[in-house]
Amino acid sequence: MSPISLNSTYTSHEYYIDVNFLIRKSVRNIREGVGKGENLIELFHQTLDHLSLKCKELALKYGINKFDLQGVRRDQEECFTGVTYVTLMKKDLSHERLVTMIEELLQKIHYPTQSFKRYREEFPTEQGLKRHLSREITIYKEEELEIYSTPSFEECLRLCQLCSFSSPENPSQSLDLYQNLLTNKQAMLALKEKSFQDYQKLKLYSAILEIKHLYPRLVKVDWILVTQNLQVKGKRYELSEYLTWIFRDIENPIEKMKKEAMVTIIHQDPFLISPMLENIARIFKKAIRYNRYHLSLIKKQVALLRYELAHATPYKRGGNSISWWLERIIFNYHQYEPIYLNDPSINIEALTFPLKEFVEKYEEYMRVETMEANEEAKNRLNQE
């Protein structure tokens, strides 16, 4: 059973024939590349680009929702719509996991009895994966973020100048220029480089506006932001961030937050997607190079790949499918087939568990068996 079989759009027999054919062909291309001594990092990027194109083609062929966004990179200039990309969570076990994590962090800082701005906690390093994870919690007063909603003429002028962007000549131009600035990739990159504090708060307030669209009556709240950081070979990468609200001036604010607040995932900064994909390419290279009999090591690398790819969220739509295909490609390369159990959304699991726990749980999502070739896909491949 595939991890997307709950969606009836994807469950047609023809769709699975097409997917199996795509995977077999990708495995064959990688084997040929390895046989020729080609660079595995380049092979990874070629494979990923091919999967993203096929994701869009299959979405169009089978009438999948928002097919025009399937496999589209959200960090590309021509597709750039802003630095904030969010998933609004539903109340389920994954959401409950995040709420519990936030509750524990708030208790550690003795909220609200002690005044603080930022708190960081470290997680045990996953030694076999050479990754170090930490979490940081910050609480923002809404007043310090509101200037990014509809900035004054002076504030808009300041931000435009920081970004080397066309500045408004009079107040009537401010709003339009500000909206254009938010969707200009080069301008936002300049803002991040010149005023990281402005950049972070603007990104945060953009997420808050999406939440307020669903919950317009939110007043007298503070905003809680939890950021996960991953350190790889001395370099630190922000992963996903988790945003929710907490009511001020009431008894038991944490209890009220647990009952009423919703957690929103702010996906990884678009300017970190390319460097994260370079990390993921190295994971792919390592997984491919393992001897096929080192199955436990292969599984651990594939789990790490799924984790980092979920946090990178490179695509506007279709990321779960592309991750699933890439996972199967690696296992199939080693003559194994993953059989998925209990229909988990592995991407959501990766986004809501710390790395060490996710890697430990990964084997619960599937069993891996010696591969029996899909005859229909093989026949189509032989006829090509």
N, C-alpha and C positions, 0 to 999 in steps of 0.2 A: 504493500500500500504506500502511495506517495504522500509526502507531507502536505500536499495541497488538495488531497482528494475530497475534503469537506466542501470544496467549491465545485458545484455541479458543472460549471462552465469548462472545467479542466478534465472531466472524467470520461470523455468520449474515448472509445477504443482507438480511433484514428489519431487523437492527440498523443496518446502514449506510444503509438507506433512511431510518430514523428520525433518524439523526445528520445526514444531509444535509438533511433537512427542517428540523431544528432550526437548522442553520447558515444556511440560506437565509432562514428566518423572522427570525432575529436580525439578519442583514444588512439585510433590508427595514425592520425597526424602527429600526435605526440611521440608515438613509438618510432615513426619514421624520422622525426626530428632528432630523437635521442640516438638512433642508429647512425645518423649523419654527423653526430657530435655538435648539434646546434645548441645555442645558449638557452638553458631552461628558463631563465628570467624572461627572455624575449618570447619564448614559447608560451609562457603563462599569459603575457599581455596579449599575444595574438589569439590565444584561446578565449580569453575573457572578452575581447572585442568581438570575436565571432559569436559567442554566446549571447552577447547583448543585442547584436543584429538579429539573431534568430529569435530572441525573445519578442522583439517587436513584430517580426514576420508571423510567428505563431499566434500572437495576440490578435493581429488583424485577421488571420485565417479563421480563427475560432471565435471571433466576436467577443474577446475578453475586454472587460471594462477598462476604459481609458487606454486603449491600445496605443495611442500616439505617444504616451509617456513611458511605455514599457521599454526597459533597457536604455533609457536616455540618461546620460550622466548629468547630475545636477550641478557639477562644478565647471561645465563647459560654458564658454562665453556666450554662445548663441542660445543657450538654454537657461541662462542664469536668471533667477527670479528673486534673489535675495539670499542673505547668509543664514536665515533661520528656516529650518526644515523640521517639522515636528510630527510626532504620532500622539494623538489624544487617546489615552488608554481607556479601556473598559474595565468595569469592576469584575475582575476574575482573580484567579490565583496569582497570576503574574503581577497584577496591580497590588494585590494584598502584600506580596513580597516586597514591593517598593515602599509601600506605606510603612511596613514594619521596619525596614532599613532606615527610613527618615525618622521614625519615632525613636529608634535606638540612638541615632545621632543627636537628636534634640535632648534626650535624657542625659547623654554624656556631657553636654554643655550646660545642663541644668536650666534649660529654657523654661519659663521666661524670667527666672529669678536673677540670672546673671546677664550683664550686658556684654555682648561680644560682636565681632564682625565676621570672623572666619575661623574655622576649625578643621584640622586635617587629621585623618587616621590612616595608618599604613596596614596593608594586608600581608600575610606571609607570602614570600616569593615562591612561585611554582618553579622549583629548581630545574626540573627536566625541560622546561620551556624557556628558561632564562628571561622571564618577564617579571616585572614588579608592579603591583597595582596599589594605588592609594585613592582615597576619597576625600573630598573637601566640601564642607557645607558652608554656605554663606546666606545670611538673611538680609534682604533689602527692604527698606521702607519704600512704599509706592511713590512717595513724594519725590524721591531722588531719581526716579525713572520717568516721571510724567513729562519731563521736558522733551523727551524723544517722541511723544505722541504727535503733537502739532507744535513744533518749535517756533519760537519767536523769530522775527526777521534777523535779529542780531545773532541768535543761536544758529539759524540756518546758514548765515553768512560765515560764521566760524567753522562749521562743519564742512562747508563747501571749500573753504580755503585750505583746510587740513587735507582734503582729498584732491586738491588741484582740479576742482570741478567748477563748472560755470557757476558763478555767484549771482544771486538775485540782485537786480538793480533797484527794486522797490518791494515793499511788503506783499504786493499782490502776486508776485512771482514765487514767493517762498515755498508754498505748499507743493506746487507742481515740480519745482526743481528738487525739492526734498524727496519726493516720491521717485523721481528719476535717479537720484543719487543712490537710493536704497537698492535699486535693481541694476546698478552699473558695477560689474565685477571689478574693474580696475580701480574705481573710486573706493570701493569697500576694502580692497586690499591695501590701498594707500592709507585709509583710516586705521586699519589694523596695525600697520607699521608705525604710524605717527602718533596715534593716541589709542592704545589698546584698551584703556578704561572706557572711553567713549564707545569703541567698537563693541565691547562686551555688553555694556548696558543697552545699547541700541538693539543688539541681537536678542537680548533678554526681553526687552519691552515688546519687540515684534511677536515673540511667543506669547506674552501676556495678552496682547490684543486678540490673538486667536482664541485664547481661553475665554476672554470676556465676551467674545461674540457668542459663545455657548452659554455663558453664565453672566449675563449683563448686570445682575444685582450685587455683584461682589464689591463691597465697600468696607473700609476700615480693616484691611488685611495687610499683612506683611507677606513677602514672597520668599519662599525657601528654594534655594538652588543647590543641588548636589552635583558635583562634577567628579567623574572618574578619570584618573590619569594612569596611563600605561608607560612604563619606562623600559626601553629596549636599547641595549648597548649604550647606555648613558644619555639617550635622547628621550625626552618626555613628550607624550602625545595626549592631548585631551581626547577622551572617548565621548560617549554619550553623556548628556546632562539630564537631570530629573528636576522638574519644576512643579511646585504646588504652592498652595496658599495656606495661611494660618490666621485665624481671626484675632484681632487685638482686644484687649480690655475685657476679657470674659474669663470666667472660671474654667479651669481645665481646658486650655486651648488645644493641647495635644489630643485629648480625647475627642474634641469636636472635629479636629482635623482628620482623625482616623475615620470618623463616621461620614463626614460630608465632603472632604476635599478630594479632588481627582489629580492624579499625577500625569504630567505630560512629559514625554521623552523629547528632548531637543537633540537631534542627531548631530554627529560629528561635524565640526566646522568644515565648510567646503574647501577651504584652502589647505586642509590636512588630508584630503582624500588621496591625492597623488602620492605623497610620502607614505601613507598607510598602505597603499597598493604595492609599493616597493617592498615593504615589510612582508606583505602577504605573498608576493612573488617568491621571496626567499623561503617562506614556509612551504610553498608548493614545490619548489626545487628540492628541498630536503625530503618531503614526502615521496616524491617520485624516485629519488635516489636510493631509498631504503630497499633492502632485500625483501621480496614479497613474504618471506616467512617471518619477518619481524612485524607481525600484524599489530601487536599492542603499540609499537612505536608509530606505525602508520596512523592508527586511530588517534593517537594523541596529537599528531601534527594536523590531521584533518579537523579535529575539534578546535585546535587553535586557529586554523584558517577560518572555520565557521564563525568563531567568536570575533575575530578582528574584522572580518568582512561584514558581519552584522552591525558592528559599531561604525564602520566606515560609511555604510549605507550610500554607496556611490550612485545609485539609480533612483529616479523619481518613482518608478514603479517596476515591479518584476524582480527585485533583489532576492526575494525568497526563492524564486524559481532558479535564478542563475546560480545561487549558492548551492542549491540542491543538485543541479546538473554538475557543477564543478566537483562536489563531493563524490558523486557517482563516478565521474571520470577518473578521479584518483584511485578509487577502489577498483574500478574495472581495469585500469591499467595494470594493477597487481593481480588481476583475475579473481576479484571478489565482487560480490553484489550486496549492498546494504538492504536489509528488509526492515522497513520502518514500522515501529510499534506505537500504538495508541495515538497515532496522528498528531504528534507534537508540532508546534510551530517552533522549530529550532532557533530561528532568528530571535523570536521574542524571549525564549529561554536564555539565549546568549546576552540579550540586552538587559535582563533582570537578575542575572546571577553574577557574582564575582568570578573571575577567571578560573581559580582553582576549583571552585564548586562546579562550575559548568563542565570542566574537563572530566571531573569525577563522575558527573551524571551522564555524560555523553553516551556511554555504552547502554544506558537505559532507554535511549531513544530508538535503538535499532539492534538487530543482530546481523552479523556479517557472515555470509556463507560463500563457499566457493562458487564462482559464477557459472551459471548455465546460460549459454548464449541465447539471446532472443532470436528465434529463427526468422521471424518476419523482418526484423531489422537487418539481419545478416544477408538475407536474400536481396533486399533492396540495395544494400551496400555492394554486393557482388555484381549487381546489374548495372551499377553506375559506370 
